[in-house]
Amino acid sequence: MRSPRLPVVGYLLKTFPKLSETFVLNEILELERQGVRLHLFSLRQPRDRRVHPAVDRVRSPITYIPSLLPEFSIVNRNALVEAHVELAQRDTQRYLDVLHFHLDRSEDKTINEFLQAGYLALKLEQLGIAHLHVHFANIPAATAELAKQWCRVPYSITAHAKDIYLTDPATLNRRVTDAEFLLTCTDYNRQFLENISTHRTPIYLAYHGIDLSLFRPSLSDSIQATSTTRDPHSEIPLILSVGRFCAKKGFSYLLGACHLLKQQGLRFRCAIVGYGPLQHDLEQSIERWNLEDVVQLIGPRTQNELLELYRQADIFALPCQITEDGDRDGIPNVLLEAMAMEIPVVTTDISGISELIHSMKNGILVPQKNVENLTEELRKLILDREFRIQIGRRGGQTIQQNFLLENNVRQVKKILLETLVKNSPIQFYKIKNLETARQ
């Protein structure tokens, strides 16, 4: 007699795959490796021209929810309307109740969100999804909240940073209240959410993790070890930075520091990986300060390509800031990656970053929006190779001790399985050992 299989957990994302969300991809791959059965749902078709090679390793099926955004499609419209006709015919009163719930929500809302939620609700039922986990507390959580009104499939949320601090607290509280549990990637975020929550929804800290089979220094004894991938001009220290070209990453301050370092006569190079709305502004700053000979904007890179750049880097810098509208990072994943590669990290003391870095021990923290402090710390690292090695090694030890992907995803799996047990006790009665049910 075959053992019963674990139920399927739905994973709802705004866009999958997305080049800038490697933390989501890595979590999915590790959950699969640990035996969790997933079905992925994406509210948008991917628009990135490049994808990480690891996307090909995802085994879970994926359903793209028809959408009227960003471009209108008659085919998608018809699919969405057909789903809503079915929902309305099945239970007219419930349909009207959900419509009223949607219209009564105080936040900005769209007809597309309402239509997608109905389609999603039917798919969750048809596919026998036992639980829906949502990444990001904004549009995906709003969609899951509506879908639950129709199909009664419980949901949970992983909240990050932008979705927390750019969402109205009352709206965020309502979505948290209706969720089974909430995960977030820093204790700073967790405390913020605890303070606005008026319900007893469990809120857990779940740090992102790093796969050390990928992110490790070329040779364990020195970050400066000779590598066949290193640049021919490697005697000139390379400052690496990675992120979306948006205000919260603080790239304008990094360019300001490069300007001062060049004025001081220091020899260095700086490579900034990424793309985004501030591309033109950054290009103008490079031209205005005559930094073309030392700074390169090298566009987006896949994870494999980024690994090669990490191996060439001597310093990693990311001067994050809190913007005027409240947007900020939690703990950027690239800080974890750089530290795992034993590259000394210079960043700012905002949000949850101080949970990762203890300044002058395993990295360097400077005040946000402070070009002078950033310049001085970069100067020290450029001039002192031994100091770079010492900081880098301690950073690598921090990742090994507290930020391993396998361990951190195991915690996520445990919380998911406990929720499934709570909501489906009969189904789980025959499964004596959840951890080995798939083996």
C-alpha positions as CSV (number, residue, x, y, z in Angstrom):
1,M,0.0,0.0,0.0
2,R,1.5,3.3,-1.1
3,S,2.1,5.9,1.6
4,P,0.0,9.1,1.2
5,R,1.9,11.9,-0.4
6,L,2.3,15.3,1.1
7,P,-0.2,17.9,-0.2
8,V,0.8,20.5,-2.8
9,V,1.7,24.0,-1.6
10,G,1.0,26.8,-4.0
11,Y,3.7,29.5,-4.4
12,L,2.3,32.8,-5.6
13,L,4.7,35.4,-7.1
14,K,4.2,38.6,-9.0
15,T,6.6,37.5,-11.7
16,F,8.6,34.3,-12.1
17,P,11.4,34.0,-13.0
18,K,12.8,37.4,-12.2
19,L,16.5,38.2,-12.5
20,S,16.6,40.4,-9.4
21,E,14.9,37.8,-7.2
22,T,17.4,35.0,-6.8
23,F,16.4,34.6,-3.2
24,V,13.0,33.4,-4.3
25,L,14.5,31.0,-6.9
26,N,17.0,29.6,-4.4
27,E,14.2,29.0,-1.8
28,I,12.0,27.2,-4.4
29,L,14.9,24.9,-5.4
30,E,15.9,24.1,-1.8
31,L,12.2,23.4,-0.8
32,E,12.0,21.0,-3.8
33,R,15.3,19.4,-2.7
34,Q,13.9,18.9,0.8
35,G,10.8,17.1,-0.6
36,V,8.1,19.8,-0.5
37,R,5.7,19.5,-3.4
38,L,5.1,22.9,-5.0
39,H,3.0,24.4,-7.7
40,L,4.1,27.9,-8.8
41,F,1.7,30.7,-9.8
42,S,2.8,33.9,-11.4
43,L,0.7,37.0,-11.9
44,R,2.9,38.3,-14.8
45,Q,4.8,36.8,-17.6
46,P,8.6,37.3,-17.2
47,R,10.0,40.3,-19.1
48,D,13.7,39.9,-18.3
49,R,15.6,39.0,-21.5
50,R,18.1,37.0,-19.4
51,V,17.3,34.3,-16.7
52,H,19.5,32.5,-14.3
53,P,20.5,29.0,-15.6
54,A,19.3,27.6,-12.3
55,V,15.7,28.3,-13.4
56,D,16.0,25.2,-15.6
57,R,16.4,23.1,-12.4
58,V,13.0,24.0,-11.1
59,R,10.8,20.9,-11.3
60,S,7.5,22.3,-10.0
61,P,4.8,23.1,-12.6
62,I,4.0,26.7,-13.1
63,T,0.7,28.4,-14.0
64,Y,0.7,31.9,-15.4
65,I,-2.5,33.7,-14.4
66,P,-4.0,35.5,-17.4
67,S,-3.5,39.3,-17.0
68,L,-4.7,42.5,-18.6
69,L,-1.4,44.1,-17.5
70,P,1.0,45.3,-18.7
71,E,-0.5,44.9,-22.1
72,F,-4.2,44.1,-22.9
73,S,-4.9,40.7,-24.5
74,I,-8.3,39.6,-25.7
75,V,-7.3,35.9,-25.0
76,N,-6.4,36.8,-21.4
77,R,-9.6,38.9,-21.0
78,N,-11.8,36.0,-22.2
79,A,-10.1,33.5,-19.9
80,L,-10.6,35.8,-16.9
81,V,-14.2,36.5,-17.8
82,E,-15.0,32.8,-18.2
83,A,-13.6,32.1,-14.7
84,H,-15.8,34.8,-13.2
85,V,-18.9,33.7,-15.0
86,E,-18.3,30.3,-13.5
87,L,-17.8,31.7,-10.0
88,A,-20.9,33.9,-10.3
89,Q,-23.1,31.0,-11.5
90,R,-21.8,28.7,-8.8
91,D,-22.7,31.0,-5.9
92,T,-24.1,34.5,-6.8
93,Q,-24.2,35.7,-3.2
94,R,-20.6,34.8,-2.4
95,Y,-19.6,36.4,-5.7
96,L,-21.3,39.7,-4.7
97,D,-19.8,39.5,-1.2
98,V,-16.3,39.2,-2.6
99,L,-16.9,42.0,-5.0
100,H,-18.1,44.2,-2.2
101,F,-15.0,43.2,-0.1
102,H,-12.8,44.2,-3.0
103,L,-14.5,47.6,-3.6
104,D,-14.5,48.4,0.2
105,R,-10.7,48.0,0.5
106,S,-9.2,51.3,1.1
107,E,-6.0,50.9,-0.9
108,D,-5.6,51.5,-4.6
109,K,-7.1,48.6,-6.6
110,T,-7.6,47.5,-10.1
111,I,-10.1,45.3,-12.0
112,N,-7.2,43.2,-13.1
113,E,-6.4,42.3,-9.5
114,F,-10.0,41.2,-8.9
115,L,-10.2,39.2,-12.1
116,Q,-6.9,37.4,-11.5
117,A,-8.0,36.5,-8.0
118,G,-11.1,34.8,-9.3
119,Y,-9.1,32.8,-11.9
120,L,-6.5,31.9,-9.2
121,A,-9.3,30.7,-6.8
122,L,-10.6,28.2,-9.5
123,K,-7.1,27.0,-10.3
124,L,-6.4,26.4,-6.6
125,E,-9.5,24.2,-6.4
126,Q,-8.9,22.4,-9.6
127,L,-5.3,21.6,-8.7
128,G,-6.1,20.5,-5.1
129,I,-3.8,23.1,-3.6
130,A,-3.8,22.7,0.2
131,H,-2.1,25.9,1.1
132,L,-1.0,29.0,-0.8
133,H,2.3,30.8,0.2
134,V,2.8,34.3,-1.2
135,H,6.0,36.2,-1.7
136,F,5.5,39.9,-1.1
137,A,2.8,41.5,1.0
138,N,1.6,43.9,-1.8
139,I,0.0,42.8,-5.0
140,P,0.5,39.0,-4.6
141,A,-0.9,39.2,-1.0
142,A,-3.9,41.3,-2.1
143,T,-4.6,38.7,-4.8
144,A,-4.4,35.8,-2.4
145,E,-6.6,37.6,0.1
146,L,-9.4,37.9,-2.5
147,A,-8.9,34.3,-3.8
148,K,-9.4,33.0,-0.3
149,Q,-12.8,34.6,-0.2
150,W,-13.9,32.3,-3.0
151,C,-12.0,29.0,-2.5
152,R,-11.2,29.1,1.2
153,V,-7.6,28.0,0.6
154,P,-5.6,29.4,3.4
155,Y,-2.5,31.6,2.6
156,S,0.6,32.8,4.3
157,I,3.0,35.6,3.3
158,T,6.7,36.2,3.1
159,A,7.1,40.0,3.4
160,H,10.4,41.6,2.4
161,A,11.1,45.4,2.6
162,K,9.6,47.4,-0.2
163,D,6.2,45.7,0.2
164,I,6.3,46.3,4.0
165,Y,7.4,50.0,4.1
166,L,5.5,51.2,1.0
167,T,2.2,49.6,2.0
168,D,-0.3,51.4,4.2
169,P,0.0,50.0,7.7
170,A,-3.8,49.4,8.0
171,T,-3.9,47.6,4.7
172,L,-0.8,45.5,5.7
173,N,-2.4,44.7,9.1
174,R,-5.6,43.4,7.4
175,R,-3.6,41.1,5.1
176,V,-1.5,39.8,8.0
177,T,-4.7,39.2,10.1
178,D,-6.2,37.0,7.4
179,A,-3.0,35.0,6.9
180,E,-2.0,31.8,8.6
181,F,1.5,33.1,9.4
182,L,4.0,35.6,8.2
183,L,7.7,35.2,7.4
184,T,10.1,38.1,7.0
185,C,13.8,38.3,6.3
186,T,15.0,40.5,9.1
187,D,14.3,41.0,12.8
188,Y,13.9,44.7,12.1
189,N,11.0,43.9,9.8
190,R,9.6,41.4,12.3
191,Q,9.5,44.0,15.0
192,F,7.9,46.6,12.7
193,L,5.2,44.1,11.7
194,E,4.6,43.0,15.3
195,N,4.0,46.7,16.2
196,I,1.3,47.2,13.6
197,S,-0.4,43.8,13.9
198,T,-3.6,43.8,15.9
199,H,-4.1,40.0,15.5
200,R,-2.3,36.9,16.8
201,T,-1.0,35.8,13.4
202,P,2.4,34.3,14.0
203,I,5.2,36.4,12.6
204,Y,8.5,34.5,12.1
205,L,12.0,35.6,11.3
206,A,13.3,33.7,8.3
207,Y,16.7,34.9,7.0
208,H,17.6,34.3,3.4
209,G,20.2,31.7,3.0
210,I,23.2,31.1,0.8
211,D,24.2,27.9,-1.1
212,L,27.9,27.5,-0.2
213,S,28.3,24.9,-2.9
214,L,28.1,28.0,-5.3
215,F,29.2,30.9,-3.2
216,R,32.7,30.2,-1.9
217,P,36.1,31.8,-2.4
218,S,38.3,30.4,-5.1
219,L,40.8,29.2,-2.4
220,S,39.9,29.1,1.2
221,D,43.2,30.5,2.5
222,S,42.9,33.9,0.8
223,I,40.5,36.1,-1.0
224,Q,43.4,37.3,-3.0
225,A,44.4,33.9,-4.3
226,T,45.4,33.8,-7.9
227,S,42.5,32.6,-10.1
228,T,42.2,32.0,-13.9
229,T,39.1,34.2,-13.8
230,R,40.8,37.3,-12.4
231,D,41.3,40.4,-14.5
232,P,44.7,41.0,-16.1
233,H,44.8,44.3,-14.1
234,S,44.1,42.6,-10.8
235,E,46.9,44.4,-9.0
236,I,44.5,47.4,-9.0
237,P,41.8,46.7,-6.4
238,L,38.3,46.1,-7.8
239,I,35.3,47.5,-6.0
240,L,32.2,45.6,-6.9
241,S,28.6,46.6,-6.4
242,V,25.3,44.9,-7.4
243,G,21.7,45.9,-7.4
244,R,18.8,47.5,-9.2
245,F,19.5,51.0,-10.3
246,C,17.0,52.6,-7.9
247,A,17.4,55.2,-5.1
248,K,17.4,52.9,-2.1
249,K,20.7,51.2,-3.3
250,G,22.6,54.4,-2.9
251,F,24.7,54.1,-6.0
252,S,24.9,57.9,-6.3
253,Y,26.9,57.9,-3.0
254,L,29.2,55.2,-4.3
255,L,30.0,57.3,-7.4
256,G,30.6,60.3,-5.1
257,A,33.1,58.2,-3.1
258,C,34.8,57.0,-6.3
259,H,35.1,60.7,-7.3
260,L,36.8,61.6,-4.0
261,L,39.1,58.5,-4.2
262,K,40.2,59.4,-7.7
263,Q,40.9,63.0,-6.5
264,Q,43.1,61.5,-3.8
265,G,45.2,59.7,-6.4
266,L,44.2,56.2,-5.4
267,R,44.4,53.4,-7.9
268,F,41.2,51.3,-8.1
269,R,38.5,50.1,-10.4
270,C,34.7,50.0,-9.7
271,A,32.2,47.7,-11.5
272,I,28.5,48.2,-10.8
273,V,26.2,45.3,-11.9
274,G,22.5,46.0,-12.5
275,Y,19.8,47.8,-14.4
276,G,16.9,50.1,-13.5
277,P,15.3,53.5,-13.7
278,L,18.4,55.5,-12.6
279,Q,20.6,54.2,-15.4
280,H,20.7,57.5,-17.2
281,D,21.3,59.5,-13.9
282,L,24.3,57.2,-13.0
283,E,25.7,57.6,-16.5
284,Q,25.5,61.3,-16.2
285,S,27.3,61.3,-12.9
286,I,30.1,59.2,-14.3
287,E,30.5,61.6,-17.1
288,R,30.3,64.7,-14.9
289,W,33.0,63.5,-12.6
290,N,35.2,62.1,-15.3
291,L,35.0,58.5,-13.9
292,E,34.9,56.7,-17.2
293,D,38.4,55.3,-16.7
294,V,37.6,53.8,-13.3
295,V,33.9,53.1,-13.1
296,Q,31.8,50.8,-15.3
297,L,28.1,50.1,-15.4
298,I,28.1,46.6,-16.7
299,G,24.4,45.8,-16.9
300,P,22.5,42.8,-15.5
301,R,24.2,39.5,-15.0
302,T,23.0,36.0,-14.3
303,Q,24.1,34.3,-11.1
304,N,26.8,32.3,-12.8
305,E,28.2,35.4,-14.4
306,L,28.1,37.3,-11.1
307,L,30.1,34.5,-9.5
308,E,32.9,35.2,-11.9
309,L,32.8,38.9,-10.9
310,Y,32.9,38.0,-7.2
311,R,36.0,36.0,-7.8
312,Q,37.7,39.1,-9.3
313,A,36.5,41.5,-6.6
314,D,38.6,42.8,-3.8
315,I,35.9,44.9,-2.1
316,F,32.1,44.9,-2.1
317,A,30.3,48.2,-1.6
318,L,26.5,48.9,-1.3
319,P,25.6,52.2,0.4
320,C,21.9,51.5,0.9
321,Q,19.6,54.3,2.1
322,I,16.1,54.9,3.3
323,T,14.4,57.0,0.7
324,E,12.0,59.9,1.2
325,D,9.0,57.7,0.6
326,G,10.2,55.1,3.2
327,D,11.5,52.5,0.7
328,R,14.5,50.6,2.0
329,D,16.3,47.2,1.8
330,G,16.1,44.5,4.5
331,I,19.3,42.6,4.1
332,P,20.3,42.6,0.4
333,N,21.1,39.1,-0.7
334,V,24.2,40.4,-2.5
335,L,25.8,41.2,0.9
336,L,25.4,37.6,1.9
337,E,26.8,36.4,-1.4
338,A,29.8,38.7,-1.2
339,M,30.5,37.7,2.4
340,A,30.2,34.0,1.5
341,M,32.9,34.7,-1.1
342,E,35.1,36.3,1.7
343,I,35.0,39.7,0.0
344,P,35.1,42.5,2.6
345,V,31.8,44.4,2.6
346,V,31.2,48.1,3.1
347,T,27.5,49.1,3.5
348,T,25.3,51.2,5.7
349,D,23.8,50.7,9.2
350,I,20.1,50.9,8.1
351,S,17.2,48.4,8.5
352,G,18.3,44.8,9.2
353,I,21.8,45.1,7.9
354,S,23.3,45.5,11.4
355,E,21.9,42.0,12.1
356,L,24.3,40.7,9.5
357,I,27.3,42.9,10.0
358,H,29.2,44.0,13.1
359,S,31.3,46.9,12.0
360,M,35.1,46.4,11.8
361,K,34.6,42.7,12.7
362,N,33.0,40.9,9.7
363,G,32.3,44.0,7.6
364,I,32.2,47.7,7.7
365,L,29.1,49.9,8.4
366,V,28.9,53.6,7.6
367,P,26.1,56.1,8.1
368,Q,23.7,56.3,5.2
369,K,24.0,59.2,2.7
370,N,27.5,60.0,3.9
371,V,30.0,60.2,1.0
372,E,32.9,61.2,3.3
373,N,32.6,58.2,5.6
374,L,32.1,55.8,2.7
375,T,35.2,57.2,1.0
376,E,37.4,56.9,4.1
377,E,36.4,53.2,4.7
378,L,36.9,52.3,1.1
379,R,40.3,54.1,1.2
380,K,41.4,51.9,4.2
381,L,40.5,48.7,2.4
382,I,42.1,49.8,-0.9
383,L,45.4,50.5,0.9
384,D,45.4,47.6,3.4
385,R,45.4,44.2,1.8
386,E,45.7,42.3,5.1
387,F,42.8,44.2,6.6
388,R,40.7,43.2,3.5
389,I,41.6,39.5,4.0
390,Q,40.8,39.6,7.8
391,I,37.4,41.3,7.3
392,G,36.6,39.0,4.4
393,R,37.3,35.8,6.3
394,R,35.2,36.8,9.2
395,G,32.4,37.6,6.9
396,G,32.6,34.1,5.4
397,Q,32.5,32.6,8.9
398,T,29.3,34.6,9.6
399,I,27.5,33.2,6.6
400,Q,28.6,29.6,7.5
401,Q,27.3,30.0,11.0
402,N,24.0,31.7,10.4
403,F,23.0,32.0,6.8
404,L,23.1,28.6,5.2
405,L,20.4,28.1,2.6
406,E,19.7,24.5,3.7
407,N,19.2,25.4,7.3
408,N,17.1,28.5,6.8
409,V,14.8,26.8,4.2
410,R,14.4,23.9,6.6
411,Q,12.8,26.3,9.0
412,V,10.4,27.6,6.3
413,K,9.5,24.0,5.5
414,K,8.8,23.2,9.1
415,I,6.4,26.1,9.5
416,L,4.6,25.2,6.2
417,L,4.2,21.6,7.3
418,E,2.9,22.5,10.7
419,T,0.3,24.7,9.1
420,L,-0.8,21.9,6.8
421,V,-1.1,19.6,9.8
422,K,-3.2,22.1,11.6
423,N,-5.6,22.7,8.7
424,S,-5.7,19.1,7.4
425,P,-5.4,16.9,10.5
426,I,-7.2,13.9,8.9
427,Q,-5.1,13.9,5.8
428,F,-2.0,13.9,7.9
429,Y,-3.1,11.3,10.4
430,K,-1.8,8.5,8.2
431,I,1.6,10.2,7.7
432,K,3.6,9.2,10.7
433,N,6.7,11.1,9.7
434,L,6.3,14.2,7.7
435,E,10.0,14.7,7.1
436,T,10.3,11.3,5.3
437,A,6.8,11.1,3.7
438,R,8.2,11.5,0.2
439,Q,11.1,9.2,0.5
